[in-house]
Every structure is written in structure tokens, then in C-alpha cells.
Amino acid sequence: MDMPLQPTWPDIAIRLALTMVAGGIVGLDRSTRGHAAGFRTTILVGLAASVAMIQANILLSASGKTPASFAEMDVMRLPLGILTGVGFIGAGTIFKKGDLITGVTTAATLWLITVIGLCLGGGQLVLGAAATVLAVMTLWALKWVDYVIPREHRVRVVVAADAEMRTIVELPRLIGGFGYHARFADVKRHDDGSIDCSFDVSWRRAERSVRPTDLLALIRKSYEIKAFALSTEDGR
């Protein structure tokens, strides 16, 4: 049900309580999985949005403009400003190092809980509750669907090469039979005469079946590994 634009104190208490419940439920997923924006963060973000919308309701005149009025404050700028501010918070949760990107889902979660807080703070309790249920389904239930979707993964591998540079041909053949594709990237010669070859290795598998340690062990049987770094991430 929708609540009146001019809320009473019991109305305000219901809106704030529901916002805290929604923020806690959504934030529990982030917290249990060790993300920076966890349980308390999502509650605080949702409360900020809810309070902003309640304040907008209080300032919004339900009678409309009078014939003598020539200007009226646009109270909707307050929740819009909240959404803009949350964008900066969300950007702070996204970490990028080279091709490695994490925190995208956490940033989207903060943005969503802000919108939920605006709904509950504005009195749209059914809409806010429905958004909370869909958010929980997406974060908890659909993550298992995400794990079975085949996707491409990549690593940058640096190995010690022989003087004849046979590694450039032999390494792709070695791992090619196990579903991995290796592309030669570059070669580096050191002052001591040693040579390092870099490869970009890619494979396509479901998230739950990805075991980079298997690839690491496979290459280690024949070559000395100098570096082994993931160059892609699912963004959670």
C-alpha cells in the first residue's frame, strides 16, 4: 500500500524500520561474502535515501500551486542529489588493476538499495518490498545460475624459455589438448642471459568449474613459471 505524502510519526517509523530491514537483508549477502560494503553500509545508505525522501514528502505541498504563486521549490532535487552522491560511493567500491576489475556488483547493490530506500521513504511500501525481494533473489538465488554460465577467463603466464625459443611453439601445444588456448605475447631477455616468454592463456568454462591451479600445475611440469596472474574477473 502507498502511504500519504504528508507522513505522521507512525508513518515515518514504519518507513524507517522497513528500510533498515531491506538494507539488512540485501547487505547480508555482501557481508557474508567478505565485501567492503556489507551489512551496516547498505543499511546506512538505505536510511540516507529514506530520510531524504521523507524530508521531500514533508516539504512537498499536497495542495499544489496557488494562483498567486510564482515560484515553488523543486523538492525532488533532494532524492536526485542522493542518487548522485551514491554514485561516488559506488565508484569507490570498484577496483581496477590492469584488466582485473572487482566490486561492480557491490556498486550496483548500493545503487539499488538507495532506490529501495527512496521508495520506502516516499511511502511506496509495496514497490520497495518487491524491489527488496527481487534484489535478494538476484544476489542469493541467481548467483548459482551465474556459476553455471560458460564464460571466458584469461591469465598472463610468464615462463623461463630456452635459448632456441622452442617454448613459443611447445607451450601452446602442451596446454591446447586440455581446452586452453595460449597466445604468445612478448619475450624479455635479461642481463644474465636468461629469457622469459609471456603468454596470454584463455579458456571458456562455467564459473564453478574454473580451477586456475590445474593450469598452473600443468605448465609447472615442463617450465619454470616466473609469473601467473589473472587478467579477468567476474566483477563481484
C-alpha positions in Angstrom: 0.0 0.0 0.0 1.0 3.6 -0.5 1.3 6.0 2.4 0.2 9.6 2.5 2.6 12.3 1.2 2.4 14.1 4.5 3.5 11.4 6.9 2.8 11.2 10.5 5.3 10.0 13.0 4.0 6.4 13.0 4.2 6.5 9.2 7.8 7.7 9.4 8.7 5.0 11.9 7.3 2.3 9.6 9.2 3.6 6.6 12.5 3.8 8.5 12.0 0.3 10.0 11.2 -1.3 6.7 14.2 0.5 5.1 16.5 -1.0 7.8 15.1 -4.4 7.3 15.5 -4.2 3.5 19.1 -2.8 3.8 20.0 -5.6 6.3 18.6 -8.4 4.1 20.4 -7.1 1.0 23.6 -6.2 2.8 23.8 -9.6 4.5 24.9 -11.1 1.2 27.7 -8.6 0.7 28.9 -9.0 4.3 28.9 -12.8 4.4 31.0 -12.9 1.1 33.6 -10.5 2.6 32.9 -7.4 0.5 33.7 -3.9 1.8 30.2 -2.5 1.5 28.5 -5.0 3.8 25.7 -5.2 6.3 26.0 -1.9 8.0 26.9 0.0 4.9 23.8 -1.0 3.0 21.6 -0.1 5.9 23.2 3.3 6.2 22.9 4.0 2.5 19.3 2.9 2.5 18.5 5.0 5.6 20.1 8.1 4.0 17.9 7.7 0.9 14.8 7.0 3.0 15.3 10.0 5.2 15.9 12.2 2.1 12.6 11.0 0.6 10.7 11.5 3.9 12.1 15.0 4.1 11.0 15.6 0.5 7.5 14.4 1.5 7.4 16.8 4.4 8.5 19.7 2.2 6.2 18.8 -0.7 2.9 20.7 -0.6 -0.1 18.4 -1.3 -2.3 21.3 -2.3 -0.4 22.3 -5.4 0.5 25.8 -6.5 -1.7 28.7 -5.5 -2.9 31.2 -8.2 -0.7 33.8 -6.6 2.5 31.7 -6.5 5.2 32.5 -9.0 7.9 30.1 -7.8 8.0 26.8 -5.9 10.9 24.8 -4.6 11.7 21.6 -6.5 11.9 19.1 -3.6 12.7 16.2 -6.0 16.2 17.6 -6.3 16.9 16.2 -2.8 16.5 12.5 -3.7 18.1 13.1 -7.1 21.1 14.5 -5.3 21.2 11.4 -3.1 21.4 9.2 -6.1 24.3 11.3 -7.5 26.1 11.1 -4.2 25.7 7.3 -4.0 27.4 7.2 -7.5 30.6 8.4 -5.9 30.3 5.8 -3.1 29.7 3.1 -5.7 32.7 4.2 -7.7 34.9 3.8 -4.6 34.0 0.2 -4.3 35.1 -0.7 -7.8 38.7 -1.7 -8.0 40.7 -1.9 -11.3 44.2 -3.1 -11.7 45.1 -3.7 -15.3 42.4 -6.0 -16.6 41.3 -7.1 -13.2 38.1 -5.5 -12.1 36.2 -6.2 -8.9 33.3 -4.5 -6.9 30.9 -3.9 -9.8 28.1 -5.9 -8.2 28.7 -4.2 -4.9 28.4 -0.8 -6.5 25.2 -1.9 -8.2 23.9 -3.2 -4.9 24.5 0.2 -3.2 22.7 2.0 -6.0 19.7 -0.4 -5.8 19.4 -0.1 -2.0 19.3 3.6 -2.4 16.4 3.4 -4.8 14.7 1.0 -2.4 15.2 3.5 0.4 13.7 6.2 -1.7 10.7 4.0 -2.4 10.2 3.1 1.3 10.9 6.7 2.4 8.4 8.0 -0.1 5.7 5.7 1.1 5.7 3.2 -1.8 5.9 0.2 0.6 4.7 -2.4 -1.8 7.2 -1.3 -4.5 10.0 -1.1 -2.0 9.2 -4.6 -0.7 9.0 -6.0 -4.2 12.4 -4.5 -5.1 13.9 -6.0 -1.9 12.6 -9.5 -2.8 13.9 -9.2 -6.3 17.3 -8.0 -5.1 17.6 -10.9 -2.7 16.7 -13.3 -5.5 19.3 -11.8 -7.7 22.1 -11.8 -5.2 21.4 -15.1 -3.5 19.4 -17.4 -5.8 20.6 -16.2 -9.3 24.3 -16.4 -8.3 24.1 -20.2 -8.7 22.8 -19.6 -12.3 25.8 -17.2 -12.8 28.2 -20.0 -11.8 27.0 -22.4 -14.5 27.1 -19.9 -17.4 30.1 -20.5 -19.5 32.4 -17.5 -19.8 35.9 -16.7 -21.0 38.7 -16.5 -18.5 42.3 -15.3 -19.1 45.6 -15.3 -17.4 49.0 -13.9 -18.2 51.7 -16.5 -17.8 55.5 -15.8 -17.8 57.8 -18.8 -18.1 61.5 -19.3 -18.5 62.4 -20.1 -22.1 65.4 -21.9 -23.7 67.9 -20.3 -26.0 66.2 -21.8 -29.1 62.9 -20.3 -28.1 61.1 -23.6 -28.6 58.8 -22.6 -25.7 56.8 -20.3 -28.1 55.6 -23.4 -30.0 55.7 -26.1 -27.4 53.7 -24.4 -24.6 50.6 -23.8 -26.7 50.7 -27.4 -27.8 51.1 -28.7 -24.2 48.0 -27.0 -22.8 46.0 -27.0 -26.0 44.8 -30.5 -25.5 43.3 -29.6 -22.2 41.0 -26.9 -23.5 43.4 -23.9 -23.0 44.4 -21.5 -25.8 47.8 -19.8 -25.4 48.8 -16.8 -27.5 52.4 -15.6 -27.4 52.6 -12.1 -26.1 56.3 -11.0 -25.8 59.8 -12.0 -24.9 62.2 -10.4 -22.5 66.0 -11.1 -22.3 67.8 -10.4 -19.0 71.4 -9.3 -18.5 72.3 -12.7 -17.1 71.3 -14.3 -20.4 68.0 -15.8 -19.3 64.9 -15.4 -21.4 61.3 -15.0 -20.3 58.3 -15.6 -22.6 54.9 -14.2 -21.8 51.6 -15.9 -22.9 48.0 -14.9 -22.7 46.1 -18.0 -21.9 42.3 -18.2 -22.3 39.7 -20.8 -21.8 35.9 -20.9 -21.7 34.2 -22.8 -18.8 31.5 -22.3 -16.2 32.5 -20.3 -13.2 32.1 -23.2 -10.8 34.4 -25.4 -12.9 37.3 -22.9 -13.2 40.4 -24.1 -11.4 43.4 -22.0 -12.4 45.6 -24.1 -10.1 45.1 -27.0 -12.6 46.6 -24.9 -15.4 49.4 -23.8 -13.1 50.3 -27.4 -12.2 50.1 -28.4 -15.9 52.6 -25.7 -17.0 54.8 -26.2 -14.0 55.5 -29.8 -15.0 57.5 -28.6 -18.0 58.5 -25.0 -17.4 59.7 -22.7 -14.7 56.9 -20.2 -14.0 58.0 -16.6 -13.4 54.6 -15.1 -13.1 51.0 -16.2 -13.2 48.3 -13.5 -12.9 44.6 -13.5 -13.6 43.7 -10.8 -16.2 39.9 -11.0 -15.9 37.4 -11.1 -13.1 33.7 -11.5 -12.8 33.3 -8.1 -11.1 31.6 -9.2 -7.9 
